[in-house]
Amino acid sequence: MNNEWYKRMSFYQIWIRSFKDGNGDGIGDLKGVYEKLGYIKSLGVDGIWFSPIYPSPKADYGYDISDYKNIDPEYGTLDDFKKVLNEAHRIGLKIIMDLVVNHTSDEHPWFKESRKSRNNPYSDYYIWRDKPNNWNSLFEGKAWEYDSERGQYYLHIFAKKQPDLNMDNPKVREEVKSIMRFWLDMGVDGFREDVINFISKAEGLPDGLPFVPAVNGMPYYKDGPHIHEYMAEFRKVCEEYDCIQIGEGPMTTVSSALKYLTGENKSLDMMFSFDHMMADCFYTEYEHRPFKLYRYKKALSKWQYALAGKAWNALYIENHDHPRIISRYGSEKLRYESGSALAVSFLFLQGTPFIYQGQEIGMSNIRLRSIENYADVSSINNFNSYHLKESIEKRLKRIHLSSRDSSRTPMQWTADKYAGFSTHEPWFYVNRNHAYVNVDEEEHNESSLLNFYRKCLQIRKNSRTLIYGKYKEYFPKDPYIYMYERSLEGMHYLIICSFAKHTVKVRIPKNLAEVKLKLVISNYAGLRHSTYFAPYEARVYRFRK
């Protein structure tokens, strides 16, 4: 399998329900995606990652799948998908799909059959027990739900309507391989594999740790005893095609990730880690704390150094599972400045960048009046399960800071009533700032965040050093400045990002004091050579040694 092409790429993630409504019913769909393929190509990206577009009851908005080999009718048909796929390939965009096989929907035919009895052909497709252990769900209460039809409890690490598959059953693994071949035969270019490090559970399912209630069972379902054996089976399928596999690894460590990414057990080309997304929280965004730049830098550097020469990083700062990054690590008042500094901070690292819809225009968090206004199952569970001694106002503030719904508001295309997303009232609330934060506005402004992203992606694409070069961080303890160098074959880049809301003086490393630095890009106008950096100023320099 010769799939090194992903190292030169960048991807655009589409959460289809909120991307673009092409048929006027208020819900994003494949017709809308087809309309916007030219826009996506214009960003300078090389591929699209689709969050789930399969049939689903929407308990977790697509991550509860009821049919793996079809398209949700709300989003279109298989013919619509093939049309998008063929046009994307024609204009030079690859397509990767979400592969969600830790769990299905409880409305999947497999589960409907499995719950009927203890001895039917699908009986062992899921994990059933007469007596549950003490594990808690990550989304809804306990991790076990009693099913009166079968007279047993089934395991659900996530929502109640997301029963976990029993990957120890060889028939289940064959089903997964069949799903993969279905889409690969159609022409898709790979998969992003959802919570893939959870698919193998510990034998006997022992009780979890009593003192960490939110994740008490995780030691027994993360990186389980047969995980690499099962992943090797799936890898063999991909070796039949020129495709890539990207894993999502919640709570993964560098040492754990390397077991998936290197050596005889290599089963993934990249893995999404979460360390750098905890610079303002403990484990989940609901457990909020003030953003600290050193936590962000430390996490990024840890992965850059650990994977250097061994594996490849998946780079991101936004996706469908996290609130908007400007509202978290930047400043909504300095949207362009902080958004562009954040862009520079991650786009020039070693790895393949992933940009989430709306990130490129600086979309920000939405703030709704009541928990009843939110749709995300995890947000509703957090509000009703944790910090119950706090006032409703304080808990709602936590939701404002943490809800995944903030990344799922309709894409802001224009300043029109429904943000140009639809001609019909959308399925979810449109952020009010669409009046001035929208694609149309930024297309016509050469100095917009949108056009800054385009420039950065073009600079990265044209530089072997920025793709393959070594990484070196400077001044890791500086509370305001993130500075790193990329170097390859005598060519060097120095990336400097200020995360201060005020002007700060920047130190130049002693080994670079006599080097002639050529400015490649800055998020402030004019030639920027002063050692004083304005709020959220970012610069990229090129030089030779």
LUMDODREN-908609 format. One record per residue (C-alpha): residue number from 1; x, y, z. Coordinates in pm, 1 decimal. Layout:
! residues N
(r NUM (X Y Z));
...
***
This chain:
! residues 545
(r 1 (0.0 0.0 0.0));
(r 2 (157.6 327.7 -115.7));
(r 3 (-42.1 593.3 65.5));
(r 4 (222.7 847.6 161.7));
(r 5 (18.7 1105.7 -30.3));
(r 6 (-165.3 1202.6 288.0));
(r 7 (149.3 1370.2 423.7));
(r 8 (128.5 1638.4 157.1));
(r 9 (-242.5 1697.7 208.1));
(r 10 (-479.8 1904.9 415.1));
(r 11 (-843.7 1815.5 475.9));
(r 12 (-1171.9 1998.8 526.9));
(r 13 (-1418.9 1836.3 766.3));
(r 14 (-1789.7 1851.7 686.0));
(r 15 (-2056.9 1797.4 950.9));
(r 16 (-2320.1 1773.8 684.3));
(r 17 (-2635.4 1860.8 877.5));
(r 18 (-2510.8 2215.7 924.5));
(r 19 (-2296.9 2269.7 614.4));
(r 20 (-2532.3 2370.8 329.9));
(r 21 (-2897.8 2297.8 259.2));
(r 22 (-2942.1 2225.0 -110.3));
(r 23 (-3312.5 2132.7 -118.2));
(r 24 (-3464.3 2399.6 107.8));
(r 25 (-3582.5 2187.6 402.7));
(r 26 (-3357.2 2348.0 666.3));
(r 27 (-3115.3 2052.3 687.1));
(r 28 (-2773.3 2034.6 523.0));
(r 29 (-2739.4 1772.6 252.0));
(r 30 (-2526.5 1631.7 -28.8));
(r 31 (-2678.1 1867.5 -285.1));
(r 32 (-2550.7 2151.3 -70.4));
(r 33 (-2206.2 1993.1 -53.1));
(r 34 (-2202.0 1954.4 -431.5));
(r 35 (-2281.0 2326.2 -469.2));
(r 36 (-1985.6 2416.4 -246.7));
(r 37 (-1715.8 2184.7 -380.4));
(r 38 (-1562.1 2476.1 -567.7));
(r 39 (-1544.1 2677.9 -247.2));
(r 40 (-1378.7 2389.0 -62.5));
(r 41 (-1124.1 2347.6 -341.8));
(r 42 (-1054.4 2722.5 -333.2));
(r 43 (-934.2 2697.3 25.4));
(r 44 (-631.6 2502.7 -89.4));
(r 45 (-725.0 2177.7 83.0));
(r 46 (-684.9 1841.7 -85.5));
(r 47 (-962.6 1632.5 64.0));
(r 48 (-1288.7 1615.0 257.5));
(r 49 (-1363.7 1419.4 572.0));
(r 50 (-1735.7 1352.6 607.7));
(r 51 (-1870.6 1305.5 956.0));
(r 52 (-2135.2 1026.5 939.9));
(r 53 (-2387.0 1065.4 658.4));
(r 54 (-2545.4 721.1 704.7));
(r 55 (-2907.3 656.9 810.7));
(r 56 (-2944.1 737.7 1180.6));
(r 57 (-3216.4 817.8 1435.5));
(r 58 (-2992.5 1112.8 1540.9));
(r 59 (-2961.8 1031.0 1911.8));
(r 60 (-2599.8 1140.8 1864.7));
(r 61 (-2652.2 1314.5 1530.7));
(r 62 (-2514.7 1046.5 1302.8));
(r 63 (-2284.4 860.9 1538.2));
(r 64 (-2570.6 620.3 1607.2));
(r 65 (-2589.8 437.2 1275.7));
(r 66 (-2883.4 221.7 1165.7));
(r 67 (-2750.6 129.4 818.1));
(r 68 (-2381.9 138.3 728.2));
(r 69 (-2429.6 92.7 354.7));
(r 70 (-2661.1 377.3 268.3));
(r 71 (-2710.7 752.9 292.8));
(r 72 (-2950.5 913.0 537.3));
(r 73 (-3259.2 1025.7 339.5));
(r 74 (-3233.8 1369.4 502.1));
(r 75 (-2897.2 1411.3 330.9));
(r 76 (-2974.0 1251.7 -3.5));
(r 77 (-2919.3 920.0 -178.5));
(r 78 (-2630.7 696.0 -276.3));
(r 79 (-2653.2 847.6 -623.4));
(r 80 (-2615.0 1194.4 -469.9));
(r 81 (-2308.9 1073.2 -282.7));
(r 82 (-2157.4 919.8 -595.0));
(r 83 (-2212.4 1249.0 -775.1));
(r 84 (-2025.4 1435.4 -500.3));
(r 85 (-1750.8 1171.7 -492.7));
(r 86 (-1698.0 1176.8 -868.5));
(r 87 (-1691.6 1556.6 -889.2));
(r 88 (-1458.0 1581.5 -591.1));
(r 89 (-1217.9 1339.1 -756.4));
(r 90 (-1245.1 1526.8 -1084.3));
(r 91 (-1131.0 1853.3 -922.8));
(r 92 (-860.5 1685.3 -716.8));
(r 93 (-1024.0 1628.9 -378.2));
(r 94 (-1008.3 1296.5 -198.1));
(r 95 (-1295.3 1177.0 22.5));
(r 96 (-1270.0 996.8 355.5));
(r 97 (-1566.1 861.7 549.4));
(r 98 (-1635.0 820.5 919.8));
(r 99 (-1618.8 455.6 1027.8));
(r 100 (-1814.7 417.6 1353.4));
(r 101 (-1787.6 57.5 1469.8));
(r 102 (-1756.3 72.1 1847.9));
(r 103 (-2135.7 93.9 1856.0));
(r 104 (-2444.3 112.7 1637.7));
(r 105 (-2788.9 260.7 1685.5));
(r 106 (-3034.0 53.7 1886.4));
(r 107 (-3249.6 80.3 1572.0));
(r 108 (-2994.6 -106.4 1361.1));
(r 109 (-3135.1 -439.6 1232.9));
(r 110 (-2852.4 -624.1 1410.1));
(r 111 (-2961.5 -492.1 1748.0));
(r 112 (-3329.5 -546.6 1678.8));
(r 113 (-3250.0 -912.6 1615.2));
(r 114 (-3002.6 -941.2 1900.7));
(r 115 (-3251.9 -826.5 2161.0));
(r 116 (-3511.2 -1087.9 2055.3));
(r 117 (-3343.9 -1384.4 2225.8));
(r 118 (-3019.2 -1525.5 2359.4));
(r 119 (-2969.7 -1781.5 2084.4));
(r 120 (-3045.4 -1615.9 1750.8));
(r 121 (-2774.2 -1550.2 1485.2));
(r 122 (-2726.7 -1191.2 1608.9));
(r 123 (-2741.4 -1272.7 1978.8));
(r 124 (-2369.2 -1211.4 2034.7));
(r 125 (-2332.3 -908.1 1808.4));
(r 126 (-2358.6 -692.6 2122.6));
(r 127 (-2242.6 -714.5 2483.5));
(r 128 (-2513.9 -849.3 2711.9));
(r 129 (-2502.6 -934.0 3084.1));
(r 130 (-2745.9 -1056.4 3348.2));
(r 131 (-2579.2 -834.4 3606.2));
(r 132 (-2406.9 -510.0 3503.0));
(r 133 (-2076.4 -389.5 3640.8));
(r 134 (-2033.1 -37.6 3782.2));
(r 135 (-1918.8 136.6 3463.4));
(r 136 (-2057.8 478.1 3384.7));
(r 137 (-2147.6 597.2 3037.7));
(r 138 (-1959.4 890.2 2889.8));
(r 139 (-2291.4 1037.0 2771.2));
(r 140 (-2587.9 908.3 2974.0));
(r 141 (-2582.3 776.9 3328.3));
(r 142 (-2475.2 418.6 3377.6));
(r 143 (-2314.3 224.9 3092.7));
(r 144 (-2574.4 -53.2 3111.3));
(r 145 (-2936.3 -40.0 3005.0));
(r 146 (-3193.1 -308.3 3081.9));
(r 147 (-3379.3 -446.9 2780.9));
(r 148 (-3709.9 -605.9 2880.8));
(r 149 (-3748.4 -792.2 2551.3));
(r 150 (-3430.4 -992.0 2601.7));
(r 151 (-3429.5 -976.1 2981.0));
(r 152 (-3067.2 -861.8 3004.5));
(r 153 (-2855.3 -548.5 3021.6));
(r 154 (-2661.5 -422.4 2719.3));
(r 155 (-2344.6 -213.0 2731.7));
(r 156 (-2339.1 142.6 2596.6));
(r 157 (-2022.3 341.9 2660.0));
(r 158 (-2196.0 639.1 2500.0));
(r 159 (-2571.1 714.4 2473.1));
(r 160 (-2841.0 461.2 2562.3));
(r 161 (-2932.0 438.8 2195.8));
(r 162 (-2571.1 348.3 2107.3));
(r 163 (-2518.7 -15.4 2213.7));
(r 164 (-2158.3 -134.6 2191.5));
(r 165 (-2076.3 -401.3 1937.4));
(r 166 (-1910.6 -722.1 2057.0));
(r 167 (-1590.4 -709.1 1852.1));
(r 168 (-1480.1 -1039.8 2007.4));
(r 169 (-1736.8 -1203.4 1779.5));
(r 170 (-1560.5 -1285.2 1447.2));
(r 171 (-1889.7 -1232.2 1261.6));
(r 172 (-1896.4 -869.2 1378.1));
(r 173 (-1545.0 -812.9 1250.1));
(r 174 (-1645.1 -960.1 914.5));
(r 175 (-1935.8 -713.8 905.3));
(r 176 (-1690.1 -427.6 961.9));
(r 177 (-1469.1 -547.5 677.9));
(r 178 (-1773.0 -573.3 452.7));
(r 179 (-1865.4 -211.8 533.8));
(r 180 (-1513.6 -94.9 454.6));
(r 181 (-1508.3 -275.2 118.9));
(r 182 (-1851.0 -136.3 26.2));
(r 183 (-1724.9 223.0 42.5));
(r 184 (-1373.6 153.0 -84.2));
(r 185 (-1514.3 -25.6 -387.6));
(r 186 (-1724.4 281.9 -453.3));
(r 187 (-1405.9 488.4 -461.4));
(r 188 (-1367.0 657.0 -122.5));
(r 189 (-1008.3 718.8 -17.5));
(r 190 (-1008.4 608.2 344.9));
(r 191 (-1165.2 632.1 687.1));
(r 192 (-1156.4 833.1 1004.4));
(r 193 (-1226.4 564.3 1264.6));
(r 194 (-1436.7 684.2 1557.1));
(r 195 (-1320.7 599.1 1914.4));
(r 196 (-1140.5 307.1 1757.6));
(r 197 (-926.3 241.6 2064.6));
(r 198 (-1244.4 141.5 2255.4));
(r 199 (-1347.4 -157.3 2043.0));
(r 200 (-1179.6 -431.6 2251.6));
(r 201 (-1308.9 -476.3 2606.5));
(r 202 (-1128.7 -648.6 2894.6));
(r 203 (-1222.9 -1010.2 2951.4));
(r 204 (-1476.5 -1048.8 3232.0));
(r 205 (-1563.3 -674.5 3223.7));
(r 206 (-1437.9 -603.4 3579.0));
(r 207 (-1571.9 -316.5 3790.1));
(r 208 (-1418.5 19.8 3718.7));
(r 209 (-1231.5 257.8 3943.9));
(r 210 (-1469.1 402.5 4206.7));
(r 211 (-1288.3 734.4 4249.9));
(r 212 (-1314.2 853.0 3884.9));
(r 213 (-1689.0 821.1 3818.6));
(r 214 (-1700.2 986.7 3475.9));
(r 215 (-1445.1 747.7 3321.6));
(r 216 (-1432.6 469.2 3578.2));
(r 217 (-1449.4 186.1 3325.2));
(r 218 (-1203.1 332.6 3074.8));
(r 219 (-902.1 120.8 3183.4));
(r 220 (-1105.3 -182.2 3077.6));
(r 221 (-1226.2 -65.0 2736.9));
(r 222 (-944.8 162.1 2612.1));
(r 223 (-664.6 -17.5 2425.9));
(r 224 (-816.5 -352.7 2519.8));
(r 225 (-647.0 -693.7 2510.4));
(r 226 (-726.9 -776.4 2145.9));
(r 227 (-719.8 -426.8 1997.8));
(r 228 (-413.3 -473.4 1777.3));
(r 229 (-527.3 -814.7 1663.3));
(r 230 (-859.9 -671.8 1544.6));
(r 231 (-703.8 -360.4 1396.7));
(r 232 (-465.7 -579.5 1195.7));
(r 233 (-767.1 -747.4 1034.1));
(r 234 (-908.5 -411.2 927.1));
(r 235 (-566.7 -297.9 805.7));
(r 236 (-548.5 -593.1 569.2));
(r 237 (-863.7 -468.1 400.3));
(r 238 (-711.8 -125.2 344.9));
(r 239 (-394.0 -283.2 208.2));
(r 240 (-606.3 -399.1 -84.8));
(r 241 (-667.6 -32.8 -172.4));
(r 242 (-465.9 289.4 -186.4));
(r 243 (-643.1 437.1 112.9));
(r 244 (-568.6 583.5 454.5));
(r 245 (-686.4 510.7 807.3));
(r 246 (-703.5 779.8 1072.2));
(r 247 (-798.6 681.4 1423.3));
(r 248 (-966.5 885.4 1692.2));
(r 249 (-798.9 803.5 2023.6));
(r 250 (-973.4 953.4 2327.3));
(r 251 (-740.6 972.1 2628.4));
(r 252 (-461.6 815.4 2424.4));
(r 253 (-100.2 865.6 2523.9));
(r 254 (197.2 902.5 2293.4));
(r 255 (328.1 557.8 2384.6));
(r 256 (-12.5 402.9 2321.1));
(r 257 (-57.2 585.9 1989.8));
(r 258 (281.3 471.1 1862.3));
(r 259 (166.2 109.8 1894.6));
(r 260 (-103.5 183.8 1635.4));
(r 261 (119.4 398.4 1414.3));
(r 262 (447.2 206.0 1397.3));
(r 263 (604.6 -137.9 1387.6));
(r 264 (453.5 -474.7 1315.2));
(r 265 (121.5 -370.3 1469.9));
(r 266 (85.5 -59.3 1253.6));
(r 267 (-282.7 -27.2 1175.0));
(r 268 (-330.9 349.0 1138.4));
(r 269 (-163.4 621.8 934.7));
(r 270 (-253.9 897.1 1180.8));
(r 271 (-432.1 934.0 1512.5));
(r 272 (-631.2 1226.6 1647.2));
(r 273 (-509.5 1295.1 2000.1));
(r 274 (-681.4 1518.4 2254.0));
(r 275 (-397.9 1651.8 2471.1));
(r 276 (-382.0 1998.3 2314.9));
(r 277 (-760.7 2034.9 2349.6));
(r 278 (-728.1 2033.0 2729.5));
(r 279 (-545.6 2364.5 2762.1));
(r 280 (-863.5 2512.8 2912.2));
(r 281 (-1026.8 2211.0 3074.2));
(r 282 (-985.8 1886.2 3269.7));
(r 283 (-1067.6 1579.9 3052.8));
(r 284 (-1384.3 1741.9 2909.0));
(r 285 (-1469.5 2100.2 2820.1));
(r 286 (-1745.4 2095.2 3084.1));
(r 287 (-1472.1 2091.8 3350.0));
(r 288 (-1348.9 2432.4 3243.9));
(r 289 (-1038.2 2618.1 3360.8));
(r 290 (-865.4 2929.9 3222.9));
(r 291 (-669.2 2878.1 2903.4));
(r 292 (-294.7 2855.0 2954.1));
(r 293 (-65.9 2876.6 2652.5));
(r 294 (200.4 2657.8 2812.3));
(r 295 (-43.5 2364.8 2827.2));
(r 296 (-123.2 2405.9 2457.9));
(r 297 (244.3 2430.8 2359.6));
(r 298 (351.1 2143.5 2582.3));
(r 299 (94.0 1909.2 2429.7));
(r 300 (177.0 2000.9 2070.2));
(r 301 (552.3 1973.7 2128.8));
(r 302 (515.9 1640.1 2305.3));
(r 303 (349.8 1486.8 1998.9));
(r 304 (583.0 1660.1 1753.0));
(r 305 (894.4 1527.8 1924.4));
(r 306 (759.5 1180.5 2001.4));
(r 307 (638.0 1106.3 1647.5));
(r 308 (934.5 1264.0 1465.7));
(r 309 (1087.1 1012.1 1227.8));
(r 310 (849.9 740.4 1348.5));
(r 311 (492.2 837.3 1263.0));
(r 312 (275.3 1122.3 1133.2));
(r 313 (60.4 1371.9 1323.3));
(r 314 (-302.4 1459.8 1252.2));
(r 315 (-324.0 1835.1 1314.6));
(r 316 (-645.2 2007.1 1421.3));
(r 317 (-780.8 2268.9 1659.2));
(r 318 (-1152.2 2233.5 1578.3));
(r 319 (-1394.6 1957.4 1493.5));
(r 320 (-1754.0 1849.2 1554.5));
(r 321 (-1675.6 1734.8 1911.6));
(r 322 (-1534.0 2060.2 2049.3));
(r 323 (-1658.2 2417.2 2099.6));
(r 324 (-1520.0 2683.0 1866.9));
(r 325 (-1150.0 2752.6 1921.1));
(r 326 (-1163.9 3133.8 1906.9));
(r 327 (-1410.9 3127.4 2197.8));
(r 328 (-1176.2 2895.6 2387.6));
(r 329 (-813.1 2981.0 2313.6));
(r 330 (-854.1 3316.1 2142.6));
(r 331 (-1066.6 3627.7 2173.0));
(r 332 (-1406.5 3693.3 2018.2));
(r 333 (-1328.1 4066.6 2035.9));
(r 334 (-1004.9 4007.2 1841.6));
(r 335 (-1153.4 3743.8 1614.3));
(r 336 (-928.4 3794.5 1312.1));
(r 337 (-612.4 3842.8 1513.9));
(r 338 (-657.8 3545.8 1745.8));
(r 339 (-807.6 3324.4 1475.5));
(r 340 (-512.5 3383.5 1244.5));
(r 341 (-258.8 3333.1 1525.7));
(r 342 (-424.6 3002.0 1608.2));
(r 343 (-411.5 2908.0 1240.2));
(r 344 (-38.8 2974.2 1222.7));
(r 345 (22.3 2788.6 1548.1));
(r 346 (-93.3 2454.2 1407.1));
(r 347 (-83.9 2471.9 1025.3));
(r 348 (296.7 2477.7 1011.8));
(r 349 (357.5 2183.8 1244.7));
(r 350 (464.6 1848.3 1102.4));
(r 351 (152.7 1653.8 1013.7));
(r 352 (-162.2 1668.6 803.9));
(r 353 (-392.4 1963.2 888.7));
(r 354 (-768.2 1922.0 926.9));
(r 355 (-986.7 2233.3 908.8));
(r 356 (-1343.5 2217.9 1035.1));
(r 357 (-1626.7 2393.2 853.7));
(r 358 (-1653.9 2754.8 969.1));
(r 359 (-1312.9 2755.3 1135.3));
(r 360 (-1171.6 2934.1 833.4));
(r 361 (-1406.0 3231.3 883.1));
(r 362 (-1379.2 3246.3 1262.3));
(r 363 (-1716.4 3112.2 1368.5));
(r 364 (-1761.2 3125.1 1746.5));
(r 365 (-1965.9 2970.4 2025.8));
(r 366 (-2340.6 3015.4 2050.5));
(r 367 (-2504.1 3104.4 2382.0));
(r 368 (-2859.5 2979.4 2428.2));
(r 369 (-3096.7 3077.1 2708.7));
(r 370 (-3192.8 2737.0 2843.7));
(r 371 (-3064.9 2381.0 2843.1));
(r 372 (-3388.7 2295.5 2660.0));
(r 373 (-3251.8 2487.5 2360.7));
(r 374 (-2952.7 2254.9 2325.1));
(r 375 (-2959.4 1935.7 2118.3));
(r 376 (-2632.6 1763.7 2207.7));
(r 377 (-2687.7 1454.9 2423.6));
(r 378 (-2357.7 1498.0 2609.6));
(r 379 (-2430.1 1862.4 2695.4));
(r 380 (-2773.6 1773.6 2832.1));
(r 381 (-2624.7 1487.4 3033.6));
(r 382 (-2346.6 1706.2 3175.1));
(r 383 (-2593.8 1975.6 3278.7));
(r 384 (-2820.9 1725.2 3453.7));
(r 385 (-2550.5 1505.8 3608.0));
(r 386 (-2258.1 1713.6 3732.6));
(r 387 (-2207.3 2010.7 3967.0));
(r 388 (-2572.3 1992.6 4067.9));
(r 389 (-2504.9 2207.8 4375.3));
(r 390 (-2422.6 2496.9 4145.8));
(r 391 (-2694.4 2733.7 4031.2));
(r 392 (-2867.2 2682.1 3697.7));
(r 393 (-2693.0 2996.7 3575.2));
(r 394 (-2347.2 2861.2 3656.9));
(r 395 (-2419.2 2524.9 3499.3));
(r 396 (-2558.2 2695.9 3189.3));
(r 397 (-2237.6 2900.6 3169.4));
(r 398 (-2046.6 2571.7 3165.3));
(r 399 (-2263.3 2462.4 2871.6));
(r 400 (-2193.8 2790.2 2690.6));
(r 401 (-1823.6 2712.6 2723.2));
(r 402 (-1837.9 2341.8 2648.5));
(r 403 (-2127.6 2236.4 2426.9));
(r 404 (-2058.4 2051.7 2104.5));
(r 405 (-2363.1 2234.9 1967.6));
(r 406 (-2143.2 2543.1 1923.2));
(r 407 (-1954.4 2364.0 1647.2));
(r 408 (-2278.5 2244.1 1490.7));
(r 409 (-2461.7 2569.2 1424.3));
(r 410 (-2540.5 2629.8 1055.5));
(r 411 (-2247.5 2736.5 840.9));
(r 412 (-2248.0 3112.8 791.5));
(r 413 (-2233.9 3178.8 418.4));
(r 414 (-2398.8 3522.2 399.3));
(r 415 (-2552.3 3793.7 616.2));
(r 416 (-2902.5 3689.7 504.7));
(r 417 (-3173.9 3578.2 747.2));
(r 418 (-3064.4 3215.0 764.9));
(r 419 (-2695.6 3291.0 701.0));
(r 420 (-2726.9 3166.6 342.3));
(r 421 (-2736.1 2812.8 481.3));
(r 422 (-3097.7 2759.7 373.2));
(r 423 (-3406.8 2931.5 239.3));
(r 424 (-3601.2 2756.0 517.5));
(r 425 (-3574.0 2792.1 894.0));
(r 426 (-3273.3 2572.2 984.6));
(r 427 (-3288.7 2266.9 1207.5));
(r 428 (-3080.5 2449.7 1471.6));
(r 429 (-3011.3 2805.3 1578.6));
(r 430 (-2800.7 3035.6 1360.7));
(r 431 (-2539.3 3236.3 1547.9));
(r 432 (-2641.9 3603.1 1548.7));
(r 433 (-2294.4 3715.3 1449.6));
(r 434 (-2354.0 3575.1 1099.3));
(r 435 (-2442.4 3934.3 1007.3));
(r 436 (-2070.2 4011.0 996.4));
(r 437 (-1902.4 3667.7 1029.0));
(r 438 (-1975.3 3496.6 699.0));
(r 439 (-1804.9 3365.7 386.7));
(r 440 (-1945.7 3633.0 155.7));
(r 441 (-1810.8 3914.1 373.0));
(r 442 (-1466.9 3756.6 397.6));
(r 443 (-1442.2 3664.4 29.6));
(r 444 (-1451.3 4034.3 -51.7));
(r 445 (-1190.0 4131.3 207.3));
(r 446 (-833.2 4051.5 108.3));
(r 447 (-729.0 4083.6 474.3));
(r 448 (-994.3 3844.3 609.3));
(r 449 (-936.2 3531.4 814.7));
(r 450 (-1065.7 3323.0 524.0));
(r 451 (-802.3 3457.7 287.6));
(r 452 (-535.9 3426.4 555.8));
(r 453 (-612.7 3054.2 582.5));
(r 454 (-580.5 3025.2 205.4));
(r 455 (-239.7 3191.9 210.0));
(r 456 (-113.7 2973.3 493.6));
(r 457 (-227.4 2653.8 323.9));
(r 458 (-59.2 2759.1 0.7));
(r 459 (266.3 2839.1 181.1));
(r 460 (262.3 2498.8 351.6));
(r 461 (182.0 2314.1 30.1));
(r 462 (471.8 2476.7 -155.8));
(r 463 (735.3 2397.6 105.4));
(r 464 (897.9 2058.8 162.2));
(r 465 (1044.9 2203.0 480.3));
(r 466 (703.3 2284.0 626.7));
(r 467 (575.6 1939.0 534.4));
(r 468 (869.0 1714.0 621.0));
(r 469 (1107.4 1932.1 822.7));
(r 470 (1223.2 1876.9 1180.0));
(r 471 (1050.1 2058.2 1465.6));
(r 472 (1218.2 2254.6 1742.9));
(r 473 (1040.9 2464.3 2005.4));
(r 474 (1193.5 2774.8 2164.7));
(r 475 (1112.4 2925.8 2504.8));
(r 476 (859.0 2660.8 2614.3));
(r 477 (793.0 2840.5 2945.1));
(r 478 (708.9 3177.0 2786.9));
(r 479 (349.0 3253.1 2894.4));
(r 480 (263.8 3455.3 2582.8));
(r 481 (474.0 3332.8 2288.4));
(r 482 (466.3 3005.7 2097.5));
(r 483 (781.8 2988.2 1885.2));
(r 484 (908.0 2695.0 1685.7));
(r 485 (1143.1 2620.0 1396.2));
(r 486 (1104.7 2380.1 1104.0));
(r 487 (1418.4 2277.0 917.7));
(r 488 (1510.7 2054.2 624.1));
(r 489 (1817.8 2040.6 398.6));
(r 490 (1944.0 2386.5 491.1));
(r 491 (1605.3 2560.6 464.6));
(r 492 (1449.6 2686.4 786.3));
(r 493 (1126.3 2851.6 896.8));
(r 494 (1072.5 3033.8 1224.3));
(r 495 (709.9 3050.8 1339.5));
(r 496 (623.5 3302.0 1611.9));
(r 497 (273.4 3340.7 1757.7));
(r 498 (175.1 3578.2 2035.3));
(r 499 (-121.3 3476.2 2248.1));
(r 500 (-112.2 3799.3 2450.6));
(r 501 (-395.7 4050.1 2442.5));
(r 502 (-139.0 4328.2 2476.3));
(r 503 (188.4 4420.5 2306.8));
(r 504 (481.6 4203.6 2413.8));
(r 505 (853.3 4197.9 2336.0));
(r 506 (973.8 3878.5 2175.5));
(r 507 (1317.8 3728.6 2234.0));
(r 508 (1505.8 3595.1 1934.0));
(r 509 (1699.8 3273.2 2006.8));
(r 510 (2075.2 3331.5 2042.3));
(r 511 (2155.7 3084.6 1766.7));
(r 512 (1942.7 3290.9 1526.2));
(r 513 (2061.7 3636.9 1632.2));
(r 514 (2285.3 3683.4 1326.2));
(r 515 (2056.8 3510.8 1078.5));
(r 516 (1881.5 3714.5 810.5));
(r 517 (1511.8 3644.2 848.3));
(r 518 (1279.5 3692.0 551.2));
(r 519 (915.8 3750.5 640.9));
(r 520 (686.6 3504.9 462.1));
(r 521 (352.0 3596.2 616.1));
(r 522 (212.3 3800.5 902.9));
(r 523 (-141.9 3856.8 1025.0));
(r 524 (-73.1 4229.1 1060.3));
(r 525 (-35.1 4462.0 762.5));
(r 526 (297.8 4605.4 656.1));
(r 527 (652.5 4482.4 704.0));
(r 528 (684.0 4336.2 1050.2));
(r 529 (1041.8 4314.5 1176.4));
(r 530 (1008.6 4475.1 1518.8));
(r 531 (1072.2 4256.2 1822.5));
(r 532 (749.3 4397.3 1965.5));
(r 533 (442.4 4191.0 1878.9));
(r 534 (91.0 4334.9 1876.1));
(r 535 (-198.9 4142.4 2037.8));
(r 536 (-218.8 3792.5 1884.3));
(r 537 (38.2 3881.0 1621.3));
(r 538 (180.7 3588.9 1424.3));
(r 539 (472.8 3583.8 1183.7));
(r 540 (641.0 3319.9 973.0));
(r 541 (1001.5 3378.9 867.6));
(r 542 (1220.3 3186.9 624.4));
(r 543 (1598.8 3167.8 637.9));
(r 544 (1900.3 2959.0 541.6));
(r 545 (2194.6 2855.6 754.2));
***
